[in-house]
Structure formats: structure tokens, C-alpha cells
């Protein structure tokens, strides 16, 4: 664009990096103070607007993974210019992509042992997405009688406790998950008693992944990985009692008892008393015709259901390999106890208002969800999802601590975490 200059202005041009840059020198002696003031205000306003627009775009990109519309960009820019960065982040979270892309990729790794971010949508990941959308207390994901399904008017295949067709249809039809999900009671879908439900822990996807064959210990391990951001190895403690370690753990693996004392017991002393909460659960499928369990379902032994192998409600898998050490602990019920409330694993920040023991998965979910480790883990995961890196610097760790406190103060609403972390990383 060309512009003629008044006689009191001069212009010169320089070249830099292939661009011609025009400088305008203004002779302020011939301009009234009022006009000069307006000119300076215009320059300042332009610079602030350009900066807030750039920040708004970066903030939206980090939260949703897609560019904002012009209207959203301007509205977010105005909020940022007013210092309302959190409000701008919440505006970005109104984008459907936040739910269908960001949260889908965020939750998918938790639903499978391979921690695949591209894993198909299922009742586990859909429930996480719905819980965030509805600003639920995020602790409920480990204990409530809830599942999110597609709305009836979408004409999807009905929810089935034997397959994932309902959620595959939601995903393959590109349904807007911001609008297409609705909360229902999990017990109305899978037949479990309401008191036996524990949010995503008793979802079909979790049962398929972590109750599949084995000894049910995988459910505890992957819950620790996914929701307390730790694993069994860092929690090893050889100082705890070994009285609750099951019979299937040899006390002299390879004929060397030192291996049990120095390695095996460190994990099993804490793990086995907690994994007892899952004693009445299993994932049932046709092992001969459906070896991958694609058409299986979660099962639960109620008071009248006696397992032929154990003579109690306890599933047969809890008595697997009982001859490895016949004098080991025999599981007779689903009573669990948190031995990690003592020793080095007090660092996980257990809630002093809880007793550290109970029966079944719901009470165990409450124990885990009310730990400091649970709250901090959610913030760490959001930090990595939004900032595209782990927290490293002192400033990063301070932000993790600050946002964890805010998360708890805001009734464990995860959108608050996304907003605060996105604001922190907005300038990167």
C-alpha cells in the first residue's frame, strides 16, 4: 500500500532478509500534542492487539490442535488483552475438537496395556471425555456408578456389554462428542450391582484390558500408572509384612529365597492386599472361538454366586498356582488393605480421613482417588498433553504444584487444569 507523506514526515527504505522495510520519521515539532498522543495510542493499541491475537491462536492450538475461527480468535484475543487468560482457555474448550481429538488422545492410552493413543473409542475413554465436559469431580472416575454413551437420537447400535460396536459407531460416524454423549448409570448397562461399580475401573474396556486372564493384579498396576503416575517398581518396599502375599508367588524362585526377599516381596507386600479388592471380578469370553476376548464381558460374583474352584465368591484365578507356596495367603473375600500407608509410600499422600481398608473396588477407587498422587498425576498428564513435554524446570514444577492445589480447590474439575496449564505454556 502506498501512502503520501505530509511535508513534516520523511521516509526511507532498507532491505532485510529479502523484505523492504519502510521507516517513517515524524517531525513532532509541527504536530499538535493531541495528535501526537492519538498517534502513539494507535501504535500501542496495534502492538497489544497483535500480541494478544498471536497468544490467542497459540492458546487455541495447544488446547484443541486446530486453528480457531476468526470470531473465536478475536474473542479470545480480547479476553487475553484484559488479562482473562483462563476465560480465553475456557472459550477454546468449547471447540468440538477439544473433546473429539484432545481428550480422545488424552484418555485412550489408559484403556489398553500397550498405551496406544490411537486405540478405538470405548466406554472407558468416552466416560473420561464426558466427565471432563460436564465438570464432574474427577475423583468420581474411579468410584461412581457412571458411564457415558451416545444419545438415543443418534440411532447408534445399542450399548452392549459383549462388544464395542456402540462406541465404534460413535467414532466412525464422526459424532461430535461435545454434544453426542450422555451420562447413564453403569449398573443399568453391565448388570453389576450399583455398589460394585467403580467408574472406569469397572468399564468393559478396563475389564477386557486388565482382567483378561492373569491374576487381576494388572488392574492395580495400570491404575497406578494411569492415575497415580507411578508403577510398582518405584513403590517397592521390603520392610512391609508379607502375610497377604498369595500362594502363587514362590518364596524361593529358582531355588534362591534371596530373590523373593530382595525383589518379589517388595512389590507383592503392597500390591496383593490391594488387588484383593478385585477378587469377585473377571472378564469372561469364549477362549476357544474368541481368544482375544473381543466379545467378552465383565462378570461379578454376587452373594449367591459361589465359584466351584474356590468354594466362595472369589474367582478361580485367585487360587491359580496355589502349589507354588501352599502356606501363602488364601483369598477368601474382597477385603483390601493399603499397606502403603506405612513406610516410604506415605509419600503418595493418602487421605487421613479414610481408613485405608475396605471391601471391593468402589472403596479402593475412593482410596486411590483421594490421594495427593492422584491429583498431581492429572496435572502432570495435562501438562504433557498441552505443553507437549514433561515438566522439567523449577518454574514447571512450581506450576504443577500450584495447579494441583487449584485443581482440588475447584472441586477436581479437569477443565480448570487445562485452562491454567495452557495459559502457562501459551508463550512457548
N, C-alpha and C positions, 0 to 999 in steps of 0.2 A: 504494500500500500504506500502510495506517495503522499507527501504532505508538504505544503508550502510553509515556510517558517517566517514568522514576523521578523522585522528588522532587528529586533533586540535579541534574536537567537542565532546561533551558528551551529553548523553541523559538520561532522567529519566521519569518515568511514574507515574501519580497519577490518582486516580479514583474520579469522581464527578457525582452524580445523575445517576449512572449506566453506565457512559461513561469513557473510558480510554483516558486521555488527555496526549499527549506526548509533553514534553518541550525539546527544543534543545538549549544548551548553546554553544555559539560560542566563541572560543578564538581568539579575534580580533588581538592579537599580531602577529599571524602567517599569517594574511590575508593582502594583499596589500590594501591601501586606496581606490584604484579604484574599486576593487572587493567588498569592503565593501559598497561603495557608490551604486553600482548596486544592491546589496542585499537589502539595505534599500529602494531604489526606488521601487523594486519589491514588498516589503511588503506594502508600502504606496499605490502603484497602486492597489494592491489587495483589500485593505481596502476601498478605494474610489469606486472601481468598485462594490464591494459587497453592499456598502451603496446605490449607485445610482440605482442598479438593484432592490433593495428592495423598494426604493422610487418610481421607475417607475411602479412596479407591484401594489403598493398601489394606486398610482395616477390613473392608468388604471381601477382598480377595482372600485374606487369611481365614476368615470365618466361613466363607461359602465355597471358595475355589473357583468362582466365576466373577466377571466384572459386574458392577451394579448398573441398573438403569440410570438414565440421566436424572430423572426425578429423585430416585433414591440417593444418588451421588450428591445432588445439591442439598437435599435434606440432611444427610449425614454431615456434609461439609459445614452447614450452618450450625449444627449441634456441636461439632468439634471446635468451631470458632468461638462458641460460647463456653467452652470448657466442659461440655457434657459428653465426654468420650464414651462413657458407659452406655448412655442413652443411644448414641450412634451405633454402638455394637449391637444393642438390642434391636435396633431398626434393621441392621444387616441380617439378624437371625430370623426375620420374617420371610426371608427368601426361601422358597421350597428346596433349593439346593443344600441348604444347611441341614435339612433332615434327610433328603434322599441321597446325598453324597457324603457330606462331612460326618454326620452321625452314623451313617451306614458303615463307612470305612472305620470309624472310631470304634464301633461295637463289634464288628464282625470277627476280629481276631480272638475275642473272648469265647466264641461259640464253638471252637474246634481246637484239637490238640496241636495242629500244625500252625496255629495262629495266623491263618490266611486272611488277609484283609479283603480279598475278593470272594469270600465264602458267601453262598446264597443267603438271602434274607430268610429269617426263620422266627419262631416265636420268642426266642431269646433276644435277638437284635432288635426286633420290632418293639418289644417291651421297653428296651433301653431308650429307643427313639421316642416312644410315646411318653415315657416318664419325664424325659427332658422337656419335650414340648409342653406338657401340662404343668411344669414346675412342681412336680412331686418331690417330697422329701426323698432324696436319692437313696437313703438308707433302706427304703421300702423295697428296693430291687432284690434284696436278699432275704425278705421275710414276709412280704404281703401276698394276699390271695388275688393277684392281678396278672393279666395277660392282655396284650394289645393285638387286635385283629382288624381286618379290613371291614369297612362299613357294609351293611347289608345291601345298600343301594348300588354297590359296585358290581353286583352279580358275579362274585368270585366263587370258586369251588368252596364248599363249606369247610370250616376248620375240621381237621381230622387228627385224632390222637395217634394215628398209624402212618401218616405221611406228611410231607411238607408242601403239598400241592397248593394250599391256600396262599402261602407266602411266595411261592414261585410265581403264581399268577399276579400277585401284587407287584412283584418286581418286573416281570416280563412285560406287563401292560403299562409300565412306567407311571404307575399311580403316584400322585402327589402325596407323599407320606405326611406332609404337614396338615393335610385335610382328611386323608383317607383312613386314618387309624382311629379306633375307638377302644376304650378300656372295658374289659369284662372280667368277671371273676374266673380265675384259673380253674377252680374246683368244678365249675359248670362245664368245662371243656374236657378235662382229662380224667374225671371221676374220682380224684383224690378228695378226701375229707378236707374241709377248709383249714382245719388245724394242722394238716400235714403238708400244706403248700408253703413254699418259701421263695416266692418270686421267680427270678430266672434260674435259681438252683433246681427247681422242680419243673422247669420248662422241658418240652420234648427234646429240644436241641441239646440242652445240657445233659440230659439223661443219655441220649444217643452217643454223645462225645465222651462222657466221663463215667457213666455207669456201664458202658459197653464191656461185657466180660470182666476180667480183672477181679479186684477185691474191693472196689468202691473208694479206695484211697485216692484215686486220680481226681475225684470231685473236690477233695480238700486241697490237693496240691494246686490245681488250676484255679481254684477260687482264691488262693493266696497269691498266685501270680497275677491274676487279672484284677483283683480288687483290693489287695493289700500291697501290691508291687514288691513282693518278695517271693522266695522259693524255699524249699525245705533245707537246702544246704546252708544258707546263712542263718537258719534257725536251729542248727544242731546244738544240742546241749546234753553232754554226757553226765551231768550232775543230777538229772531228774530220776525219779523212781521208774523202774522197768516193769512194774506189776501189771500194766494194762497192754503190754505188747502181745499180740496174738500168737497162736500156735504155729502159724505158717512161717514165722521168722526163726531160722536156725540160730541157736546160741553158739554154734561152732561151725560157721560156714567154711567149707574146705578143711574141716578138722582143726581150725585155729580159732579159739574163743576170743583172741585179741581183736579179730576183725569185728566181731559183734560189739565188744565193749567200746572200741575206739571209733567205730564207724556206724554200724547199723543202729545201735541203740540211740545214738544222738538224734536221729530223725524220728524213730518209732516211738520214743518215750512221749513225745508231744503229739505226734500225728495219730497214733492208734486210738487214744482216748477221745479225740475229736471226731475221727472218722466213724466212730460208733454211732453217731447221730444218723448215719445213712443206712443203718442195719436193716430196715424194713423195705428198702427201695431196690429196684433193679430195672434194667432195660430188657424187655422181653421181645424176642424175634425168632424167626424160623432159621436156625443156624445152618440147616442143610440147603434150603432153597433160597435163602436171602442172607448170605454170610456177612454182608456189610451192614445188615440191620436197617436197610432203607425204609422198611415198612414195619418197624417195631414201635413199641410204646412203653412209656414209663409205667411201672407197676408198684403197688404198695400193699403190704400185708396189714390189714386191719385186725382188730382184736380177735375175730373169728377165723382168721387165715393162719393156719399152722403149717409151716414148711416141713415136708416129710423128712428132709435131711437133718434138720436141727431140732425138731420137736417143739419149736417155739415160733414166734412171728419173725424171727431173724432169718434172712435169706441164706440159702445154702452156701453162697460164695464166702460167707464169713467163717465157714468151717473148712475151707479149702486147705489142703496140705496140713491137716491137723497133726499128722505124724512127724512133721519136721521137728517139733518140740512139744510133746504131749502135755507138758507141765505149764505151757504158756496160757495166756488169758483166753477163756472161752466166752464168746459174746452171747449173752442171753437176752438182751434188750437193747433199746436205742438210747440209753443213758450216756451222756457225754460229759467230759470234764476237761477244763482248759488248764493243763499243767504249765503252760507257758506264762501264766500269771506269776509264776515264780522264776527266779533266775534271770539270765541275760535277756530273755524275751519279754520282760516287762517293758522294754523299750518300745513295743508296739502300741503302748498307750491304752491299756484295757480300761473300760468304764468301771469305776469303783462303785457305781450304783447297781451294777449287775453282779450276780453271784459267781459267775464263771463256771456254771454247770447247769444241766437241764436235760430234756428228753426231746429227741427229734430235730429235724432240720430247721424248723422255724425259729426255735430258741437259739440254735447255733448261729443262724443268719443274723439274729439280733446281736449276739456277742461280737461277731466279726464286724458288723456294720457300725457299731458304736465305738470302735477303736479309733485312736488317733491315726493309726496307719491307714485305715480305710479313707478317712477324709483327705489326708495328704496325698494318697495314691491317686484319687480322682483329679486333683490339681496337677500332679505330675503328668498324668496322661493327657490332660487338656493342653498343658504347656507344650508337650511334644507335638500334639496334633496341630496346634495353631502357630507355634513358633518354628516348627519344622526341625527341632533339635531338642536335646535334653538340656535341662538346667545345668549350668556349669560354673558361672562366675558367682562371686559373692552377692552381686545385685540380683542374679537369677534366684539364688537360694533364699534371699530375703523376700523376693516376690512370692515364691512358693509358700513361705511361712505366713506372709500377710494374707494371701488369697485363701489359704486353708482356714485361717481364723474367720475371714469374711464369709466363706462357704458355710461354716457352721452357724454364724450369726444370721445368715439369710436362709435359714431352715433347710439347708443342704440342697439348694436349688442349683443345678449344674449350669444353667444359662448364666447365672451370675459369675461363675468361674470363667466361662468362655469370654464374657464381656471384659472382665478385669485382665485376663491374660492377653487377650487380643489387643487391648489398649497398651499394655506393657510392650508388646512386640511390634506395635504399629510402626515405630520408627526404624525398624531394621531393614 
